[in-house]
């Protein structure tokens, strides 16, 4: 529930700031990707519990694939094909980069 409330708050703030309708989803998904990389490394490295609560629960309700899919569909229905491609590419690439960055900042190294 905490993640969902945070997610809705960010969406409302971005909408009230007059940003494009997909900005809130992008922001929470990027923050979630970074946090997942960071916290997964910490949990694995320290052999601690908390993955289910933190990753599946908190970040799972904070980030949202369903809303990303809906926003992609909306871009297609309004005929903004360029933004559709740009938005999906930015989400995928940025999410991967931020997850890796979170992992590395937490202390993990990549091969």
Backbone torsions as a table, in degrees:
resi	resn	phi	psi	omega
1	UNK	NA	-37.1	-178.7
2	UNK	-59.6	-46.7	179.9
3	UNK	-61.6	-40.2	-179.3
4	UNK	-65.8	-39.8	178.5
5	UNK	-66.5	-42.7	177.0
6	UNK	-61.8	-42.7	-179.8
7	UNK	-62.4	-45.5	179.5
8	UNK	-64.4	-38.8	179.1
9	UNK	-61.6	-44.5	179.4
10	UNK	-65.4	-39.8	177.7
11	UNK	-63.6	-42.2	179.0
12	UNK	-66.0	-40.4	178.8
13	UNK	-64.4	-44.9	-179.4
14	UNK	-67.2	-36.4	177.6
15	UNK	-67.4	-40.9	-179.9
16	UNK	-70.2	-20.7	176.7
17	UNK	-82.3	-3.1	178.0
18	UNK	79.8	19.6	179.6
19	UNK	-79.4	160.6	178.5
20	UNK	-54.9	153.3	-171.6
21	UNK	-59.4	-22.2	-176.9
22	UNK	-95.0	0.5	-175.6
23	UNK	-63.4	-44.6	-179.1
24	UNK	-60.3	-43.3	178.6
25	UNK	-63.6	-43.3	178.9
26	UNK	-60.8	-46.5	-178.4
27	UNK	-61.8	-46.2	-178.7
28	UNK	-69.5	-36.6	179.1
29	UNK	-67.4	-37.1	178.6
30	UNK	-71.4	-41.8	176.5
31	UNK	-63.1	-39.9	179.1
32	UNK	-66.6	-38.7	178.4
33	UNK	-63.7	-44.7	178.2
34	UNK	-62.6	-48.6	-178.7
35	UNK	-62.6	-38.5	179.0
36	UNK	-62.9	-46.0	177.7
37	UNK	-60.8	-44.6	-178.6
38	UNK	-64.1	-54.1	-174.6
39	UNK	-72.9	-32.6	176.3
40	UNK	-62.9	-41.6	177.3
41	UNK	-62.3	-46.1	-178.9
42	UNK	-61.6	-40.7	-179.9
43	UNK	-68.1	-45.6	-179.1
44	UNK	-66.9	-47.0	-177.0
45	UNK	-61.9	-40.5	-176.7
46	UNK	-95.2	3.6	-179.7
47	UNK	49.3	44.1	-178.7
48	UNK	-100.1	157.9	172.7
49	UNK	-83.0	168.2	176.9
50	UNK	127.3	-9.5	-178.4
51	UNK	-58.7	-45.5	-177.2
52	UNK	-61.9	-44.8	-180.0
53	UNK	-70.1	-52.3	-171.2
54	UNK	-73.0	-50.3	-175.0
55	UNK	-82.7	-55.8	-177.1
56	UNK	-71.3	-44.9	-176.4
57	UNK	-78.8	-68.8	-174.7
58	UNK	-64.6	-57.3	-178.0
59	UNK	-71.8	-30.3	177.1
60	UNK	-64.0	-36.1	178.5
61	UNK	-87.1	-18.1	178.6
62	UNK	-78.8	-48.1	179.2
63	UNK	-86.8	165.8	-175.2
64	UNK	-154.4	112.8	174.7
65	UNK	-78.8	-34.3	-177.9
66	UNK	-64.1	-40.8	179.1
67	UNK	-70.2	-37.9	175.3
68	UNK	-58.5	-44.5	179.1
69	UNK	-63.1	-42.5	178.5
70	UNK	-62.8	-44.1	-179.6
71	UNK	-65.3	-36.1	175.1
72	UNK	-61.8	-43.2	178.3
73	UNK	-62.2	-42.1	179.1
74	UNK	-62.3	-40.7	177.3
75	UNK	-61.8	-38.5	176.9
76	UNK	-66.8	-42.3	-176.4
77	UNK	-68.2	-29.3	177.8
78	UNK	-88.6	-1.0	174.8
79	UNK	82.1	17.2	179.3
80	UNK	-91.8	75.0	-173.6
81	UNK	-69.8	-35.0	178.8
82	UNK	-65.4	-47.1	179.2
83	UNK	-64.8	-34.3	176.1
84	UNK	-56.6	-50.2	-178.7
85	UNK	-68.5	-43.9	179.9
86	UNK	-62.5	-44.9	-177.1
87	UNK	-64.2	-43.0	-179.6
88	UNK	-68.8	-39.7	179.2
89	UNK	-66.5	-43.6	179.8
90	UNK	-63.7	-41.4	179.1
91	UNK	-62.2	-48.0	-177.5
92	UNK	-66.9	-48.8	-178.0
93	UNK	-68.7	-45.5	-179.8
94	UNK	-64.5	-40.3	178.4
95	UNK	-61.1	-43.8	178.5
96	UNK	-64.1	-45.9	179.9
97	UNK	-63.0	-44.2	-178.4
98	UNK	-69.9	-34.9	175.6
99	UNK	-64.4	-43.2	177.9
100	UNK	-65.4	-40.2	178.2
101	UNK	-63.5	-43.9	176.8
102	UNK	-59.4	-43.1	178.6
103	UNK	-60.4	-46.3	-177.3
104	UNK	-69.9	-39.9	178.2
105	UNK	-64.8	-33.4	178.2
106	UNK	-71.2	-13.1	178.0
107	UNK	121.6	-7.1	-179.5
108	UNK	-77.5	151.4	177.3
109	UNK	-121.9	148.2	176.9
110	UNK	-103.3	154.4	-180.0
111	UNK	-80.9	NA	NA
